[in-house]
């Protein structure tokens, strides 16, 4: 695995750091950017020229440099007139947003796609969403710069076509990249949802920490690593269709050999017992007169129904216990939890951590945190990726497009 310092010194990531510094503190001069980031004048000049060539940053005036006796040019983001399109498919929600270069959401929309039967039907919804958001951008007087589509599952190398979305087979075959290119004529990138969650800010100000992030909704996914050292290309040796190679597919690690049949086709997976769909099935076996869908069961618990809360909490503790062995081995400094279940049912957060502690011990120095609405973070992250990768081929190779296959092995959120 690459070390963080090596990743941060790479051209791709340095350019992103320059962009983020301008976003946070602009208007700002090149010399001030260099001082903040510890970079020389020549290096900053190269990156600034790249950003200016793409009209992402622009000069907005100058100030007097008392030491040098001459004015410094101040740079800022081109905050007016340009936007990016971010889309996130996290069953049963298809969500999209228009975001300007300041990370300000201009408009967002969510469509329930739980009833789709195949990717052709899903494509109709995607078209509707893209057209609606494009219209909102036009009405706001903004030109769309690029787009990014985030989806759980395995992606086809190069194209980004969805190959295997275990918990929503209807998405298999969906080619959003081609669709957006054809409809809007702008660059479009397809990335695993885990990558979007990361860029949505889950590890903000903690890039020196060892972090494990558990995503718990219809399935069980995991994003791990620290900062840009997220594991990038470590697991590429595993076959693309494998569900046993490495931590990336934690939901499909074997919990009980020859156990329950999982939606992935194997038996005994963690998801077959502790994923949201498995919990819903268990509920319906016990309450046959009031059979519910996963989302209906979530809503019931969110409203305070004691039996639903108790069922989710009991399974949250079991999930923590089952993952405890991994945390004992890898000893992360932080364990983070998000997803549709902890987003909606607060009680499961403490129950999950209780389960983890029962394995790693209460005196362990690992810290736990619920990171907030994963849905919103994934959508914002998709928008941010649409901005960052558009102008930078090295970064594009890390997170998207031709290397979508490689990142899907690392940041896979099995939905």
C-alpha positions in Angstrom: 0.0 0.0 0.0 1.3 3.4 -0.8 2.2 5.6 2.1 0.2 8.8 2.6 3.2 11.1 2.1 3.9 9.5 -1.2 0.3 10.0 -2.3 0.2 13.6 -1.2 3.3 14.4 -3.1 1.9 13.1 -6.4 0.9 15.5 -9.0 -2.7 14.6 -9.0 -3.3 15.0 -5.3 -1.2 18.1 -5.1 -3.4 19.8 -7.7 -6.5 18.9 -5.7 -4.9 20.3 -2.6 -4.2 23.6 -4.4 -7.8 23.7 -5.6 -9.2 23.0 -2.1 -7.0 25.7 -0.6 -8.4 28.3 -3.0 -11.9 27.1 -2.4 -11.5 27.5 1.4 -9.5 30.8 1.5 -9.9 32.5 -1.8 -9.2 35.1 -2.9 -5.6 34.1 -2.2 -2.3 34.7 -3.8 0.0 31.9 -5.2 2.6 32.7 -2.5 0.1 32.3 0.2 -1.1 29.0 -1.3 2.5 27.7 -1.3 3.0 28.8 2.3 -0.2 27.0 3.5 0.7 23.8 1.6 4.5 23.8 2.0 5.1 23.9 -1.7 7.6 26.0 -3.8 6.7 28.8 -6.1 7.4 26.8 -9.3 5.2 23.9 -8.2 2.3 26.2 -7.3 2.7 28.0 -10.6 2.3 24.8 -12.7 -0.9 23.8 -10.9 -2.4 27.3 -11.0 -1.8 27.4 -14.8 -3.6 24.1 -15.2 -6.6 25.3 -13.2 -6.7 28.7 -15.0 -6.6 26.9 -18.4 -9.8 25.0 -17.5 -11.3 28.3 -16.2 -11.8 26.7 -12.7 -9.9 29.5 -11.1 -9.6 33.1 -12.2 -7.7 36.3 -11.1 -10.0 38.6 -9.1 -7.7 41.5 -8.2 -4.5 42.2 -6.4 -3.1 43.3 -3.1 0.1 45.2 -2.1 3.1 43.0 -1.2 4.9 45.1 1.3 8.0 42.9 1.3 8.4 42.7 -2.4 7.2 46.1 -3.2 4.7 45.0 -5.9 1.1 43.8 -5.9 0.2 40.1 -5.7 -2.5 38.7 -8.0 -5.3 37.2 -6.0 -6.9 34.0 -7.2 -10.4 32.6 -6.6 -12.7 29.9 -7.9 -14.8 30.7 -10.8 -17.8 30.7 -8.5 -20.4 32.0 -10.9 -21.7 30.4 -14.1 -20.3 26.9 -13.8 -21.6 23.8 -12.1 -21.1 20.0 -11.9 -23.7 17.3 -11.9 -23.5 14.5 -9.3 -25.7 11.4 -9.3 -25.9 8.6 -6.7 -27.8 5.3 -7.1 -28.2 3.7 -3.7 -31.3 1.5 -3.9 -34.1 2.3 -3.8 -33.1 6.0 -4.2 -31.7 7.6 -7.4 -30.5 11.0 -6.4 -28.9 13.9 -8.2 -27.6 17.4 -7.5 -26.2 20.4 -9.2 -23.3 21.9 -7.3 -21.2 25.0 -8.1 -17.5 25.2 -7.7 -17.8 26.4 -4.1 -19.5 23.1 -3.0 -22.8 24.9 -2.8 -25.8 22.7 -3.8 -28.0 24.6 -6.3 -30.7 22.0 -6.7 -31.2 18.4 -5.8 -33.8 15.7 -6.5 -34.5 12.1 -5.5 -36.5 9.5 -7.3 -37.7 6.2 -5.9 -36.6 3.4 -8.3 -37.4 0.5 -6.1 -40.0 -0.8 -8.6 -37.7 -1.0 -11.7 -37.4 -4.4 -13.3 -34.4 -4.0 -15.6 -31.6 -1.5 -16.6 -33.6 -0.2 -19.5 -36.4 0.9 -17.2 -33.9 2.4 -14.8 -32.3 4.3 -17.7 -35.6 6.1 -18.2 -35.5 7.4 -14.6 -31.8 8.4 -15.1 -32.7 10.3 -18.2 -35.6 12.1 -16.4 -33.3 13.1 -13.5 -30.5 14.3 -15.8 -32.9 16.4 -17.9 -34.6 17.9 -14.8 -31.2 18.9 -13.2 -29.9 20.2 -16.5 -33.0 22.4 -16.8 -32.4 23.7 -13.3 -28.8 24.5 -14.2 -30.0 26.5 -17.2 -32.6 28.3 -15.2 -29.8 29.3 -12.7 -27.7 30.5 -15.6 -25.0 27.9 -15.1 -23.1 25.8 -17.6 -22.6 22.1 -16.7 -18.9 21.3 -16.6 -18.8 17.6 -16.0 -20.8 14.8 -14.3 -20.2 11.8 -12.0 -22.4 8.8 -11.3 -21.7 6.8 -8.1 -23.1 3.3 -7.7 -22.4 0.3 -5.4 -21.2 -2.9 -7.0 -18.7 -4.1 -9.6 -18.1 -1.9 -12.6 -16.8 -2.9 -16.1 -13.2 -1.7 -16.7 -13.1 1.4 -18.8 -16.8 1.9 -19.5 -18.1 2.0 -15.9 -21.1 -0.1 -17.0 -22.7 -1.7 -14.0 -21.7 -5.4 -14.0 -23.0 -6.7 -10.6 -25.1 -4.7 -8.2 -26.1 -7.5 -5.8 -29.0 -5.9 -4.1 -30.5 -4.3 -7.2 -29.9 -6.7 -10.2 -32.1 -4.4 -12.3 -29.2 -2.0 -12.5 -26.9 -4.6 -14.1 -26.1 -3.4 -17.6 -26.7 0.3 -17.0 -24.3 2.5 -18.9 -24.8 6.0 -17.4 -21.5 7.3 -18.8 -22.6 6.8 -22.4 -26.1 8.2 -21.6 -24.9 11.5 -20.1 -22.3 12.0 -22.9 -25.0 11.5 -25.5 -27.6 13.7 -23.7 -25.4 16.6 -22.4 -22.2 16.3 -24.4 -20.1 16.7 -21.2 -17.5 14.4 -19.7 -19.1 11.8 -17.4 -17.4 9.5 -14.9 -18.7 6.4 -13.1 -17.2 5.5 -9.7 -18.0 3.1 -6.8 -20.3 4.7 -4.2 -17.5 4.2 -1.6 -15.3 6.6 -3.5 -18.0 9.2 -3.5 -18.6 8.7 0.2 -14.9 9.3 0.8 -14.9 12.5 -1.2 -18.0 13.6 0.5 -15.9 14.3 3.5 -16.0 11.3 5.8 -12.3 11.6 6.6 -12.1 15.4 6.6 -9.3 16.6 8.9 -8.5 13.0 9.8 -6.2 12.0 7.0 -3.5 10.9 9.5 -5.8 8.5 11.2 -6.4 4.8 10.6 -10.1 4.6 9.8 -12.5 1.8 9.1 -15.9 2.9 7.8 -18.9 0.4 7.9 -21.8 1.1 5.6 -25.0 -0.7 6.8 -28.1 -0.5 4.7 -29.7 -3.1 2.4 -26.3 -4.9 2.6 -23.1 -4.5 4.6 -20.2 -2.6 3.0 -16.9 -1.3 4.2 -14.5 1.5 3.2 -11.2 1.5 4.9 -7.8 3.1 4.9 -6.6 6.5 5.9 -6.8 9.6 3.7 -5.6 9.0 0.2 -3.9 5.9 1.4 -7.2 4.1 1.0 -5.8 1.0 -0.4 -6.0 2.2 -4.0 -4.5 -0.6 -6.1 -3.7 -3.2 -3.5 -6.5 -5.7 -4.4 -6.3 -5.7 -8.2 -4.9 -9.2 -8.2 -8.3 -10.6 -7.3 -10.7 -11.7 -10.0 -13.3 -9.1 -10.8 -16.3 -11.4 -10.0 -14.8 -12.7 -6.8 -16.7 -12.0 -3.6 -14.1 -13.5 -1.2 -10.9 -11.5 -2.1 -10.0 -9.0 0.6 -11.8 -6.7 2.9 -13.5 -4.9 0.1 -16.4 -7.4 0.1 -16.9 -7.7 3.8 -20.6 -8.2 3.4 -19.9 -11.4 1.5 -17.3 -12.8 3.8 -18.4 -16.3 4.9 -20.0 -16.2 8.3 -21.4 -19.8 8.3 -20.1 -22.2 5.6 -23.0 -23.8 3.7 -25.4 -21.5 5.6 -28.2 -19.3 4.3 -28.3 -18.6 0.6 -27.1 -15.0 -0.1 -28.3 -12.8 -3.0 -24.8 -13.1 -4.4 -25.3 -16.8 -5.1 -23.1 -18.0 -2.3 -24.0 -19.4 1.1 -23.3 -18.2 4.6 -22.4 -14.6 3.8 -22.5 -11.9 6.5 -25.1 -10.1 4.4 -27.4 -13.2 4.4 -27.7 -12.8 8.1 -27.2 -9.2 9.0 -27.9 -7.2 5.9 -31.0 -5.0 5.8 -32.8 -7.4 3.4 -32.1 -10.4 5.7 -33.4 -8.5 8.7 -36.6 -7.6 6.8 -37.1 -11.2 5.7 -36.7 -12.3 9.4 -39.3 -9.7 10.4 -41.8 -10.9 7.8 -41.4 -14.5 8.9 -42.5 -13.4 12.4 -45.2 -11.0 11.3 -46.7 -12.6 8.2 -50.0 -10.6 8.5 -48.1 -7.3 8.2 -45.3 -8.1 5.7 -43.2 -5.0 5.0 -40.5 -3.9 2.6 -37.1 -2.9 3.9 -37.9 0.8 3.6 -41.3 0.3 5.3 -39.5 -1.5 8.2 -37.0 1.3 8.5 -39.8 3.9 8.5 -41.6 1.9 11.2 -38.5 1.9 13.5 -37.9 5.6 12.8 -41.4 6.3 14.1 -40.5 4.5 17.3 -42.2 1.1 16.9 -40.6 -0.9 19.8 -40.4 -4.3 18.1 -38.7 -2.9 15.0 -36.2 -0.9 17.0 -35.5 -4.0 19.1 -34.9 -6.1 16.0 -32.5 -3.6 14.4 -30.7 -3.0 17.7 -30.2 -6.8 18.3 -28.8 -7.2 14.8 -26.6 -4.1 15.2 -24.9 -5.7 18.2 -24.4 -8.9 16.3 -22.9 -7.0 13.4 -20.4 -5.3 15.8 -19.5 -8.7 17.3 -18.9 -10.3 14.0 -16.7 -7.5 12.7 -14.8 -7.3 16.0 -12.3 -9.9 14.9 -11.2 -7.6 12.0 -10.9 -4.6 14.3 -8.8 -6.6 16.7 -6.4 -7.6 14.0 -6.1 -4.2 12.2 -6.5 -2.0 15.3 -8.0 1.1 13.6 -7.9 4.4 15.5 -11.4 5.2 14.3 -14.4 3.0 13.5 -17.1 4.9 11.7 -20.7 3.8 10.9 -23.2 5.1 8.4 -25.9 3.9 6.1 -29.6 3.8 5.8 -30.1 1.8 9.0 -28.1 4.0 11.5 -29.2 7.1 9.6 -32.8 6.3 10.5 -32.6 4.3 13.8 -30.4 6.1 16.3 -30.5 3.2 18.8 -28.5 0.9 16.5 -25.4 3.1 16.7 -24.7 2.4 20.4 -25.8 -1.2 20.0 -23.2 -1.7 17.2 -20.5 -0.2 19.3 -21.5 -2.4 22.3 -21.0 -5.4 20.0 -17.6 -4.2 18.8 -16.5 -3.6 22.4 -17.5 -7.0 23.5 -14.8 -8.4 21.2 -12.1 -5.8 21.3 -12.5 -4.9 25.0 -13.6 -1.7 26.6 -10.0 -0.6 27.3 -9.1 -0.6 23.6 -8.0 2.9 22.4 -10.2 2.7 19.2 -12.7 5.5 18.9 -16.2 5.2 17.4 -18.3 7.7 15.6 -21.5 7.9 13.6 -20.6 9.9 10.6 -24.0 11.3 9.5 -26.3 11.0 6.6 -24.5 8.7 4.2 -27.0 9.5 1.4 -26.2 13.2 1.4 -22.4 12.6 1.8 -22.4 10.3 -1.2 -24.3 12.8 -3.4 -22.0 15.6 -2.4 -19.0 13.4 -3.0 -20.2 12.5 -6.5 -20.4 16.2 -7.3 -16.9 16.8 -5.9 -15.5 14.0 -8.0 -17.1 15.5 -11.1 -15.1 18.6 -10.5 -11.8 17.1 -9.4 -11.3 14.4 -12.0 -12.4 16.6 -15.0 -9.2 18.4 -15.3 -6.7 15.9 -14.1 -5.9 12.7 -15.8 -3.6 11.3 -13.1 -6.4 11.7 -10.5 -8.9 10.3 -12.9 -6.8 7.1 -13.2 -6.9 6.8 -9.4 -10.6 7.1 -8.8 -12.6 6.7 -12.0 -13.0 5.9 -15.7 -10.4 3.4 -16.9 -9.5 2.4 -13.4 -13.1 2.1 -12.1 -12.4 -1.7 -11.8 -9.4 -1.1 -9.6 -11.2 1.3 -7.2 -14.3 -1.0 -7.1 -12.1 -3.6 -5.4 -11.1 -1.1 -2.8 -14.0 1.2 -2.0 -16.9 -1.2 -2.7 -20.0 -0.4 -0.7 -22.1 -3.5 -1.3 -25.6 -2.2 -1.6 
